[in-house]
Amino acid sequence: MGSTRFPFIGRFGPSGETRISLATRTAGLLTLDLRFDLWQGTDSLTGAVSNARWFAELVANRSTFNSKTKPAPQAGRYTLVMPGSLEEPEQPGGDGYAIVTVASSGDVRVAGSLADGTKFSIAPVLVNHDWCPLYISLYGSQGFLRGWINFSNAPVQDPAGNFTWLKPPRITRGPYPNGFALQVNAIGAAYVPPGSHQPVISLQGGYLEFMGGSLPEAIDEELLVDPNNKLQLAPGSLDYIVFSLQTGVFRGTFKASPDSVKTSFSGVVLQRIGAGGGYFLQNGKSSLVKIGSKL
């Protein structure tokens, strides 16, 4: 629970049910009621976990993929953008992002950065054919990011996600010390590292835009990516930008005005969509950086 693990041992009866009592130092006496589905073929385990103060339902799903006998059709690389909101000043306005790698075994690797600068990584598995559960403990186990990534957008299988992101108040490290609770609808796309003479992202009238935070107005810069992934930058606020061809992550710096200090930004491209999103931190606020096409 949270970042704490409680090992236990038990045995299921003929009906697929069991009850386990588990004494812990931090959560008191836990009671686990578990039930295997032996008849409906759902490959699931349901039940509940409780102590003297609370009760929570439990659902577990079986991972059914095998790299040799039943490889996952979703195997590959993906990028994921988690949009923020520029309309709420007490919430992150930039886009968080993640790199998602699915192995043929159904094992998944998710690593990225939330829009308040919090880095994360987790290694779940695919369940129920095209769902990936996500629970990441944050802020010293006081907050979390939880939800599901789904790969059922046939035929391209671009992922989408729905997450709850909680930062409780009075966490002074990082921006937004008053905390927040957000529902985040993530957008994803398959990512293929570009080969020779292939751009990392195809743009028609490409632009890079910075907006929100303490910027008096949005900054819009022309962005041209040639087939060899050489960037052609017009003179302006953008200092530099680089793309990781293996992951689709981009990073760079810009200046809000000629006399201001450089501000770092980062994000990912959504390759198939021809867009990208990320964030930058400035004066204790998370703000948006966006890549897109004007044509």
PABAVO-653223 format. One record per residue: z, x, y of N, C-alpha, C in turn; residue in three letters; residue number from 1. Coordinates in steps of 0.05 Angstrom, whole numbers, padded with zeros to 5 digits. Example, Ala and Ser with C-alpha at 12.3 -4.5 7.8 and 13.67 -1.06 7.14 Angstrom:
PABAVO-653223
       nw       nu       nv      caw      cau      cav       cw       cu       cv   residuo   num
    00156    00264   -00114    00156    00246   -00090    00156    00264   -00066       Ala     1
    00142    00257   -00045    00143    00273   -00021    00157    00258    00001       Ser     2
***
This chain:
PABAVO-653223
       nw       nu       nv      caw      cau      cav       cw       cu       cv   residuo   num
    00000    00017   -00024    00000    00000    00000    00000    00018    00025       Met     1
   -00018    00011    00044   -00021    00029    00066   -00032    00056    00055       Gly     2
   -00018    00078    00061   -00026    00104    00051   -00008    00112    00028       Ser     3
    00010    00095    00019    00029    00101   -00003    00019    00090   -00029       Thr     4
    00020    00107   -00050    00011    00098   -00077    00035    00095   -00094       Arg     5
    00035    00074   -00110    00057    00068   -00129    00045    00066   -00157       Phe     6
    00048    00087   -00174    00037    00085   -00201    00053    00066   -00218       Pro     7
    00040    00054   -00238    00055    00036   -00256    00040    00035   -00282       Phe     8
    00054    00026   -00303    00043    00024   -00330    00051   -00003   -00341       Ile     9
    00032   -00016   -00354    00038   -00042   -00366    00019   -00048   -00389       Gly    10
    00022   -00072   -00400    00004   -00080   -00422   -00003   -00110   -00418       Arg    11
   -00029   -00116   -00421   -00038   -00143   -00419   -00035   -00158   -00446       Phe    12
   -00028   -00183   -00444   -00025   -00200   -00468   -00051   -00211   -00477       Gly    13
   -00051   -00226   -00499   -00076   -00237   -00510   -00091   -00255   -00490       Pro    14
   -00077   -00267   -00471   -00090   -00285   -00452   -00101   -00269   -00428       Ser    15
   -00096   -00243   -00427   -00105   -00227   -00405   -00086   -00226   -00382       Gly    16
   -00060   -00233   -00386   -00041   -00234   -00364   -00018   -00214   -00369       Glu    17
   -00006   -00205   -00347    00017   -00188   -00349    00034   -00190   -00323       Thr    18
    00059   -00185   -00325    00077   -00183   -00302    00092   -00156   -00303       Arg    19
    00092   -00142   -00281    00103   -00115   -00279    00123   -00114   -00256       Ile    20
    00147   -00104   -00261    00167   -00100   -00240    00168   -00070   -00234       Ser    21
    00167   -00063   -00208    00165   -00035   -00200    00185   -00030   -00178       Leu    22
    00204   -00013   -00183    00224   -00005   -00163    00213    00018   -00146       Ala    23
    00213    00014   -00119    00203    00034   -00101    00224    00040   -00080       Thr    24
    00222    00063   -00067    00241    00071   -00046    00235    00057   -00019       Arg    25
    00210    00053   -00014    00202    00044    00013    00196    00014    00014       Thr    26
    00189    00001   -00009    00182   -00027   -00009    00201   -00044   -00026       Ala    27
    00222   -00032   -00036    00241   -00047   -00053    00229   -00053   -00080       Gly    28
    00238   -00075   -00092    00228   -00082   -00119    00202   -00098   -00116       Leu    29
    00181   -00087   -00126    00155   -00101   -00126    00150   -00115   -00152       Leu    30
    00138   -00139   -00150    00130   -00154   -00174    00100   -00157   -00173       Thr    31
    00087   -00149   -00195    00058   -00151   -00197    00051   -00171   -00219       Leu    32
    00036   -00192   -00212    00026   -00211   -00231   -00004   -00207   -00232       Asp    33
   -00015   -00199   -00256   -00043   -00192   -00259   -00056   -00209   -00280       Leu    34
   -00081   -00215   -00277   -00096   -00231   -00296   -00124   -00222   -00298       Arg    35
   -00133   -00214   -00322   -00161   -00207   -00327   -00177   -00233   -00332       Phe    36
   -00201   -00234   -00322   -00219   -00256   -00329   -00233   -00249   -00355       Asp    37
   -00223   -00262   -00377   -00234   -00257   -00403   -00256   -00276   -00411       Leu    38
   -00261   -00297   -00395   -00278   -00318   -00405   -00302   -00324   -00386       Trp    39
   -00300   -00319   -00360   -00321   -00327   -00342   -00342   -00305   -00336       Gln    40
   -00336   -00281   -00345   -00355   -00259   -00341   -00357   -00249   -00313       Gly    41
   -00336   -00252   -00297   -00337   -00243   -00269   -00330   -00214   -00265       Thr    42
   -00322   -00200   -00287   -00313   -00172   -00284   -00292   -00168   -00263       Asp    43
   -00273   -00186   -00262   -00253   -00185   -00240   -00224   -00187   -00251       Ser    44
   -00206   -00177   -00235   -00178   -00179   -00241   -00165   -00192   -00216       Leu    45
   -00149   -00213   -00220   -00136   -00226   -00198   -00106   -00227   -00202       Thr    46
   -00092   -00234   -00181   -00063   -00236   -00184   -00049   -00235   -00157       Gly    47
   -00025   -00224   -00157   -00010   -00222   -00132    00011   -00199   -00134       Ala    48
    00019   -00189   -00111    00040   -00169   -00109    00060   -00180   -00089       Val    49
    00086   -00177   -00094    00106   -00189   -00076    00132   -00173   -00078       Ser    50
    00149   -00177   -00058    00177   -00168   -00059    00194   -00190   -00047       Asn    51
    00218   -00184   -00039    00236   -00205   -00029    00227   -00216   -00002       Ala    52
    00209   -00203    00012    00202   -00211    00039    00174   -00220    00043       Arg    53
    00156   -00213    00025    00128   -00220    00029    00113   -00224    00003       Trp    54
    00090   -00236    00005    00073   -00242   -00018    00044   -00237   -00010       Phe    55
    00028   -00224   -00027    00000   -00219   -00021   -00017   -00223   -00046       Ala    56
   -00039   -00237   -00043   -00058   -00240   -00065   -00072   -00214   -00070       Glu    57
   -00081   -00211   -00095   -00094   -00186   -00103   -00120   -00194   -00118       Leu    58
   -00141   -00180   -00111   -00167   -00183   -00124   -00179   -00156   -00129       Val    59
   -00187   -00150   -00154   -00200   -00125   -00160   -00226   -00131   -00175       Ala    60
   -00247   -00117   -00170   -00273   -00121   -00183   -00282   -00096   -00197       Asn    61
   -00294   -00100   -00219   -00302   -00077   -00237   -00327   -00064   -00226       Arg    62
   -00328   -00038   -00227   -00352   -00023   -00222   -00369   -00022   -00247       Ser    63
   -00394   -00033   -00245   -00410   -00036   -00269   -00433   -00017   -00271       Thr    64
   -00436    00001   -00251   -00459    00020   -00252   -00453    00045   -00267       Phe    65
   -00473    00057   -00279   -00471    00082   -00293   -00497    00098   -00288       Asn    66
   -00494    00123   -00281   -00518    00139   -00273   -00539    00142   -00295       Ser    67
   -00530    00139   -00320   -00549    00143   -00342   -00559    00116   -00354       Lys    68
   -00540    00098   -00358   -00547    00073   -00372   -00553    00050   -00352       Thr    69
   -00542    00050   -00329   -00546    00029   -00309   -00543    00040   -00281       Lys    70
   -00563    00055   -00272   -00561    00068   -00245   -00561    00046   -00223       Pro    71
   -00547    00052   -00202   -00546    00033   -00179   -00572    00034   -00164       Ala    72
   -00585    00011   -00160   -00610    00010   -00146   -00607    00017   -00116       Pro    73
   -00582    00015   -00106   -00577    00021   -00078   -00574    00051   -00072       Gln    74
   -00576    00068   -00093   -00572    00097   -00089   -00590    00108   -00067       Ala    75
   -00577    00123   -00049   -00592    00134   -00026   -00573    00139   -00003       Gly    76
   -00585    00144    00020   -00569    00150    00045   -00574    00127    00065       Arg    77
   -00553    00122    00080   -00554    00101    00100   -00538    00110    00125       Tyr    78
   -00544    00098    00147   -00528    00101    00172   -00518    00073    00180       Thr    79
   -00495    00073    00193   -00482    00048    00199   -00471    00050    00228       Leu    80
   -00476    00029    00244   -00466    00028    00272   -00447    00005    00273       Val    81
   -00423    00010    00286   -00402   -00010    00289   -00400   -00017    00318       Met    82
   -00413   -00038    00328   -00414   -00043    00357   -00387   -00049    00369       Pro    83
   -00384   -00040    00394   -00360   -00046    00410   -00367   -00068    00430       Gly    84
   -00350   -00072    00450   -00354   -00092    00470   -00348   -00081    00497       Ser    85
   -00368   -00080    00515   -00365   -00071    00542   -00352   -00092    00560       Leu    86
   -00349   -00116    00549   -00338   -00138    00566   -00307   -00138    00565       Glu    87
   -00295   -00124    00547   -00266   -00124    00545   -00255   -00096    00552       Glu    88
   -00243   -00093    00576   -00235   -00066    00585   -00213   -00054    00569       Pro    89
   -00198   -00070    00555   -00176   -00059    00538   -00184   -00055    00509       Glu    90
   -00210   -00055    00504   -00220   -00050    00477   -00243   -00030    00479       Gln    91
   -00248   -00015    00457   -00269    00005    00458   -00296   -00008    00464       Pro    92
   -00311    00003    00482   -00337   -00007    00489   -00360    00007    00476       Gly    93
   -00355    00030    00465   -00376    00045    00451   -00380    00036    00422       Gly    94
   -00400    00047    00409   -00406    00041    00381   -00394    00062    00363       Asp    95
   -00377    00054    00344   -00370    00073    00323   -00393    00076    00303       Gly    96
   -00392    00095    00286   -00414    00100    00268   -00405    00113    00242       Tyr    97
   -00422    00111    00221   -00415    00123    00195   -00440    00131    00180       Ala    98
   -00437    00151    00163   -00457    00159    00144   -00448    00149    00117       Ile    99
   -00466    00134    00103   -00459    00122    00077   -00478    00134    00056       Val   100
   -00467    00145    00035   -00482    00157    00013   -00475    00143   -00013       Thr   101
   -00495    00132   -00026   -00490    00117   -00052   -00503    00134   -00074       Val   102
   -00487    00140   -00094   -00496    00155   -00117   -00507    00135   -00138       Ala   103
   -00523    00145   -00157   -00533    00128   -00178   -00511    00117   -00196       Ser   104
   -00488    00130   -00196   -00465    00121   -00212   -00450    00097   -00198       Ser   105
   -00458    00091   -00174   -00444    00070   -00159   -00422    00081   -00141       Gly   106
   -00417    00107   -00143   -00397    00119   -00125   -00408    00121   -00097       Asp   107
   -00390    00116   -00077   -00399    00114   -00049   -00382    00134   -00033       Val   108
   -00394    00146   -00014   -00381    00163    00005   -00386    00153    00033       Arg   109
   -00365    00146    00048   -00368    00136    00075   -00352    00155    00094       Val   110
   -00365    00165    00114   -00352    00183    00133   -00364    00178    00160       Ala   111
   -00346    00179    00181   -00356    00174    00207   -00335    00176    00229       Gly   112
   -00340    00163    00251   -00322    00164    00274   -00320    00136    00287       Ser   113
   -00296    00127    00291   -00293    00102    00306   -00296    00108    00336       Leu   114
   -00300    00086    00351   -00308    00090    00379   -00285    00099    00397       Ala   115
   -00261    00102    00386   -00239    00114    00402   -00235    00143    00395       Asp   116
   -00254    00155    00379   -00253    00183    00372   -00239    00188    00346       Gly   117
   -00230    00168    00332   -00216    00172    00306   -00236    00177    00284       Thr   118
   -00234    00200    00271   -00251    00207    00248   -00240    00195    00222       Lys   119
   -00258    00189    00203   -00249    00177    00178   -00268    00184    00156       Phe   120
   -00258    00183    00131   -00275    00185    00107   -00261    00171    00084       Ser   121
   -00277    00161    00066   -00266    00147    00043   -00287    00148    00021       Ile   122
   -00278    00145   -00004   -00296    00146   -00027   -00292    00122   -00045       Ala   123
   -00302    00099   -00038   -00299    00075   -00055   -00322    00074   -00076       Pro   124
   -00326    00051   -00089   -00347    00047   -00108   -00360    00020   -00103       Val   125
   -00385    00016   -00112   -00398   -00010   -00111   -00386   -00029   -00132       Leu   126
   -00381   -00054   -00124   -00371   -00074   -00142   -00388   -00099   -00138       Val   127
   -00386   -00117   -00158   -00402   -00142   -00157   -00431   -00137   -00149       Asn   128
   -00442   -00115   -00159   -00470   -00108   -00157   -00478   -00096   -00130       His   129
   -00468   -00107   -00107   -00478   -00098   -00082   -00457   -00098   -00060       Asp   130
   -00431   -00097   -00067   -00410   -00097   -00047   -00394   -00072   -00049       Trp   131
   -00385   -00062   -00026   -00369   -00037   -00025   -00344   -00043   -00009       Cys   132
   -00320   -00043   -00021   -00295   -00048   -00007   -00287   -00024    00010       Pro   133
   -00274   -00030    00033   -00266   -00009    00051   -00238   -00014    00061       Leu   134
   -00220    00005    00057   -00194    00004    00070   -00187    00033    00078       Tyr   135
   -00183    00037    00104   -00176    00064    00114   -00151    00061    00131       Ile   136
   -00130    00076    00123   -00105    00077    00138   -00109    00095    00163       Ser   137
   -00100    00085    00186   -00105    00099    00211   -00078    00101    00227       Leu   138
   -00078    00119    00246   -00056    00122    00265   -00029    00125    00252       Tyr   139
   -00028    00145    00233   -00003    00150    00220    00006    00126    00202       Gly   140
   -00013    00113    00189   -00008    00090    00172    00002    00065    00187       Ser   141
   -00001    00065    00213    00007    00041    00228   -00016    00022    00234       Gln   142
   -00040    00032    00231   -00064    00015    00236   -00083    00018    00212       Gly   143
   -00106    00005    00214   -00125    00006    00192   -00153   -00003    00200       Phe   144
   -00172    00004    00184   -00199   -00008    00184   -00204   -00018    00156       Leu   145
   -00209   -00044    00154   -00213   -00055    00127   -00236   -00076    00128       Arg   146
   -00249   -00079    00105   -00271   -00099    00104   -00289   -00092    00081       Gly   147
   -00314   -00101    00083   -00334   -00097    00062   -00361   -00088    00075       Trp   148
   -00375   -00071    00060   -00403   -00065    00065   -00419   -00078    00044       Ile   149
   -00441   -00092    00052   -00457   -00107    00034   -00486   -00096    00034       Asn   150
   -00498   -00093    00010   -00525   -00082    00008   -00545   -00102   -00003       Phe   151
   -00540   -00128    00002   -00557   -00149   -00010   -00580   -00158    00007       Ser   152
   -00586   -00143    00029   -00609   -00150    00047   -00635   -00142    00034       Asn   153
   -00643   -00156    00013   -00667   -00150   -00002   -00691   -00156    00016       Ala   154
   -00714   -00142    00013   -00718   -00121   -00007   -00710   -00093    00002       Pro   155
   -00703   -00089    00028   -00698   -00062    00038   -00670   -00053    00033       Val   156
   -00651   -00072    00027   -00623   -00065    00021   -00610   -00049    00043       Gln   157
   -00617   -00055    00068   -00602   -00044    00090   -00574   -00055    00090       Asp   158
   -00554   -00038    00094   -00526   -00048    00092   -00518   -00063    00118       Pro   159
   -00499   -00081    00114   -00485   -00094    00137   -00456   -00095    00130       Ala   160
   -00439   -00097    00150   -00410   -00097    00144   -00395   -00115    00163       Gly   161
   -00372   -00124    00153   -00354   -00140    00170   -00326   -00127    00166       Asn   162
   -00315   -00117    00188   -00289   -00102    00187   -00269   -00114    00206       Phe   163
   -00244   -00110    00199   -00221   -00114    00217   -00211   -00086    00225       Thr   164
   -00209   -00081    00251   -00199   -00055    00261   -00174   -00061    00277       Trp   165
   -00152   -00050    00268   -00126   -00054    00281   -00114   -00028    00291       Leu   166
   -00108   -00027    00317   -00092   -00006    00328   -00067   -00019    00341       Lys   167
   -00043   -00015    00331   -00020   -00028    00342   -00012   -00015    00369       Pro   168
    00003   -00029    00385    00011   -00018    00411    00031    00005    00408       Pro   169
    00034    00019    00430    00054    00041    00432    00046    00066    00416       Arg   170
    00021    00068    00408    00011    00093    00397   -00002    00109    00420       Ile   171
    00012    00129    00429    00004    00143    00453   -00018    00163    00449       Thr   172
   -00023    00172    00424   -00044    00191    00419   -00071    00177    00421       Arg   173
   -00089    00187    00438   -00115    00176    00441   -00116    00153    00461       Gly   174
   -00139    00142    00466   -00142    00121    00486   -00130    00094    00476       Pro   175
   -00127    00075    00494   -00118    00048    00488   -00090    00047    00476       Tyr   176
   -00070    00057    00491   -00042    00056    00481   -00031    00028    00477       Pro   177
   -00043    00008    00489   -00034   -00019    00485   -00044   -00032    00459       Asn   178
   -00061   -00017    00446   -00071   -00027    00420   -00092   -00049    00422       Gly   179
   -00103   -00057    00399   -00123   -00078    00398   -00126   -00087    00369       Phe   180
   -00138   -00110    00366   -00145   -00120    00340   -00174   -00132    00342       Ala   181
   -00193   -00120    00328   -00221   -00127    00331   -00234   -00135    00305       Leu   182
   -00252   -00154    00307   -00271   -00160    00285   -00297   -00146    00291       Gln   183
   -00307   -00130    00274   -00331   -00113    00279   -00352   -00121    00258       Val   184
   -00376   -00129    00268   -00399   -00134    00251   -00418   -00111    00253       Asn   185
   -00418   -00095    00231   -00433   -00070    00230   -00462   -00075    00222       Ala   186
   -00480   -00058    00233   -00508   -00059    00228   -00516   -00032    00215       Ile   187
   -00531   -00033    00193   -00539   -00009    00179   -00569   -00008    00173       Gly   188
   -00578    00016    00165   -00605    00020    00158   -00607    00043    00138       Ala   189
   -00627    00042    00120   -00632    00064    00102   -00640    00088    00118       Ala   190
   -00632    00112    00109   -00640    00137    00123   -00652    00156    00103       Tyr   191
   -00676    00166    00109   -00690    00186    00093   -00694    00211    00110       Val   192
   -00683    00234    00102   -00687    00258    00119   -00717    00263    00123       Pro   193
   -00726    00267    00147   -00754    00270    00152   -00766    00295    00140       Pro   194
   -00790    00293    00130   -00805    00316    00120   -00820    00330    00142       Gly   195
   -00838    00347    00134   -00854    00362    00153   -00871    00343    00170       Ser   196
   -00870    00347    00196   -00886    00332    00215   -00878    00302    00214       His   197
   -00853    00296    00209   -00843    00269    00211   -00819    00268    00230       Gln   198
   -00819    00251    00250   -00797    00249    00268   -00772    00236    00255       Pro   199
   -00749    00244    00264   -00724    00232    00253   -00722    00203    00260       Val   200
   -00735    00195    00282   -00736    00167    00290   -00761    00162    00306       Ile   201
   -00775    00140    00301   -00799    00133    00316   -00793    00116    00340       Ser   202
   -00801    00125    00363   -00795    00111    00388   -00821    00107    00403       Leu   203
   -00824    00083    00415   -00846    00077    00433   -00835    00074    00461       Gln   204
   -00839    00093    00478   -00826    00092    00504   -00796    00096    00501       Gly   205
   -00788    00117    00486   -00760    00120    00479   -00742    00125    00503       Gly   206
   -00717    00116    00500   -00698    00121    00521   -00670    00126    00509       Tyr   207
   -00653    00139    00524   -00625    00143    00518   -00609    00132    00541       Leu   208
   -00591    00113    00536   -00576    00100    00557   -00546    00103    00554       Glu   209
   -00533    00109    00576   -00504    00111    00577   -00494    00089    00595       Phe   210
   -00473    00074    00586   -00464    00052    00601   -00434    00046    00596       Met   211
   -00421    00034    00616   -00393    00026    00613   -00374    00047    00623       Gly   212
   -00348    00043    00617   -00328    00062    00624   -00325    00065    00654       Gly   213
   -00323    00089    00664   -00321    00094    00693   -00347    00099    00706       Ser   214
   -00369    00095    00692   -00396    00099    00705   -00400    00076    00725       Leu   215
   -00408    00083    00749   -00413    00061    00769   -00437    00044    00761       Pro   216
   -00456    00056    00746   -00479    00041    00737   -00490    00056    00712       Glu   217
   -00506    00042    00697   -00518    00054    00673   -00536    00077    00680       Ala   218
   -00537    00096    00662   -00555    00119    00664   -00576    00117    00642       Ile   219
   -00601    00116    00650   -00623    00113    00632   -00641    00138    00633       Asp   220
   -00643    00151    00610   -00659    00176    00608   -00682    00172    00588       Glu   221
   -00706    00183    00596   -00728    00183    00578   -00723    00201    00554       Glu   222
   -00731    00192    00530   -00726    00208    00506   -00751    00208    00489       Leu   223
   -00763    00232    00486   -00787    00235    00470   -00781    00253    00447       Leu   224
   -00787    00244    00422   -00783    00260    00398   -00811    00264    00385       Val   225
   -00820    00289    00384   -00847    00294    00373   -00845    00296    00343       Asp   226
   -00868    00297    00329   -00868    00297    00299   -00853    00321    00287       Pro   227
   -00849    00342    00302   -00833    00365    00292   -00804    00364    00301       Asn   228
   -00796    00340    00311   -00769    00336    00320   -00760    00354    00343       Asn   229
   -00780    00362    00359   -00774    00376    00384   -00770    00355    00406       Lys   230
   -00750    00358    00421   -00744    00338    00442   -00756    00346    00469       Leu   231
   -00768    00327    00482   -00779    00331    00509   -00762    00315    00528       Gln   232
   -00746    00329    00544   -00727    00317    00562   -00737    00319    00591       Leu   233
   -00737    00297    00605   -00743    00297    00633   -00719    00307    00649       Ala   234
   -00722    00320    00671   -00699    00328    00687   -00682    00303    00695       Pro   235
   -00655    00306    00691   -00638    00284    00697   -00610    00289    00689       Gly   236
   -00595    00269    00681   -00567    00271    00674   -00562    00283    00646       Ser   237
   -00581    00280    00628   -00578    00290    00601   -00579    00321    00600       Leu   238
   -00558    00333    00590   -00557    00362    00587   -00571    00371    00562       Asp   239
   -00564    00360    00539   -00578    00366    00514   -00571    00345    00494       Tyr   240
   -00588    00343    00473   -00583    00325    00450   -00595    00339    00426       Ile   241
   -00581    00338    00403   -00591    00349    00378   -00587    00328    00356       Val   242
   -00606    00328    00337   -00604    00310    00314   -00599    00326    00289       Phe   243
   -00581    00316    00272   -00579    00326    00245   -00600    00313    00227       Ser   244
   -00620    00328    00218   -00641    00316    00202   -00631    00307    00175       Leu   245
   -00609    00318    00165   -00599    00310    00139   -00583    00284    00139       Gln   246
   -00571    00278    00162   -00553    00255    00163   -00561    00233    00183       Thr   247
   -00577    00240    00203   -00584    00222    00224   -00564    00220    00247       Gly   248
   -00544    00238    00247   -00524    00239    00268   -00536    00253    00292       Val   249
   -00531    00244    00317   -00539    00258    00341   -00515    00265    00358       Phe   250
   -00516    00287    00372   -00495    00296    00390   -00507    00308    00415       Arg   251
   -00492    00308    00436   -00501    00320    00460   -00481    00319    00483       Gly   252
   -00490    00326    00507   -00473    00323    00530   -00491    00313    00553       Thr   253
   -00477    00300    00573   -00491    00291    00597   -00472    00294    00620       Phe   254
   -00483    00291    00645   -00467    00292    00669   -00473    00266    00685       Lys   255
   -00451    00252    00691   -00454    00227    00706   -00465    00231    00734       Ala   256
   -00460    00255    00745   -00470    00262    00772   -00474    00292    00772       Ser   257
   -00489    00303    00791   -00493    00332    00792   -00467    00348    00794       Pro   258
   -00447    00337    00806   -00422    00351    00811   -00400    00346    00790       Asp   259
   -00406    00328    00771   -00386    00320    00751   -00386    00340    00727       Ser   260
   -00365    00339    00711   -00363    00355    00687   -00380    00343    00665       Val   261
   -00387    00359    00646   -00403    00350    00623   -00386    00332    00605       Lys   262
   -00398    00311    00595   -00385    00292    00577   -00399    00293    00550       Thr   263
   -00385    00295    00529   -00397    00296    00502   -00401    00268    00491       Ser   264
   -00422    00264    00476   -00428    00238    00463   -00438    00243    00435       Phe   265
   -00436    00223    00418   -00447    00225    00390   -00453    00197    00380       Ser   266
   -00468    00196    00358   -00476    00171    00346   -00494    00176    00322       Gly   267
   -00507    00155    00313   -00527    00157    00292   -00552    00141    00299       Val   268
   -00574    00148    00287   -00598    00133    00289   -00599    00112    00267       Val   269
   -00611    00089    00273   -00618    00069    00253   -00648    00072    00248       Leu   270
   -00655    00088    00229   -00682    00099    00227   -00703    00077    00223       Gln   271
   -00698    00058    00205   -00718    00038    00199   -00721    00019    00223       Arg   272
   -00699    00015    00238   -00700   -00004    00260   -00712    00009    00285       Ile   273
   -00711    00036    00286   -00720    00050    00310   -00701    00048    00333       Gly   274
   -00675    00052    00327   -00655    00049    00348   -00632    00068    00340       Ala   275
   -00611    00068    00356   -00587    00084    00350   -00565    00076    00369       Gly   276
   -00540    00082    00360   -00517    00075    00376   -00495    00096    00372       Gly   277
   -00477    00098    00392   -00455    00117    00391   -00436    00112    00414       Gly   278
   -00421    00132    00421   -00401    00128    00442   -00396    00155    00456       Tyr   279
   -00383    00152    00480   -00371    00175    00493   -00345    00167    00505       Phe   280
   -00326    00186    00508   -00300    00180    00519   -00298    00193    00547       Leu   281
   -00289    00176    00566   -00288    00185    00593   -00265    00170    00607       Gln   282
   -00246    00185    00619   -00224    00173    00633   -00208    00153    00616       Asn   283
   -00204    00160    00591   -00188    00143    00574   -00202    00118    00564       Gly   284
   -00228    00116    00567   -00244    00093    00558   -00267    00102    00540       Lys   285
   -00273    00084    00521   -00296    00089    00503   -00319    00073    00514       Ser   286
   -00342    00086    00517   -00365    00074    00528   -00390    00078    00511       Ser   287
   -00411    00064    00517   -00434    00062    00499   -00456    00082    00505       Leu   288
   -00467    00093    00484   -00492    00108    00485   -00512    00095    00466       Val   289
   -00536    00090    00476   -00555    00074    00460   -00582    00088    00461       Lys   290
   -00596    00088    00438   -00623    00097    00435   -00641    00073    00429       Ile   291
   -00664    00072    00442   -00682    00050    00436   -00710    00055    00446       Gly   292
   -00727    00034    00444   -00755    00036    00453   -00759    00014    00474       Ser   293
   -00774    00022    00495   -00781    00003    00516   -00806   -00012    00511       Lys   294
   -00823   -00002    00493   -00848   -00015    00487   -00847   -00031    00462       Leu   295
***
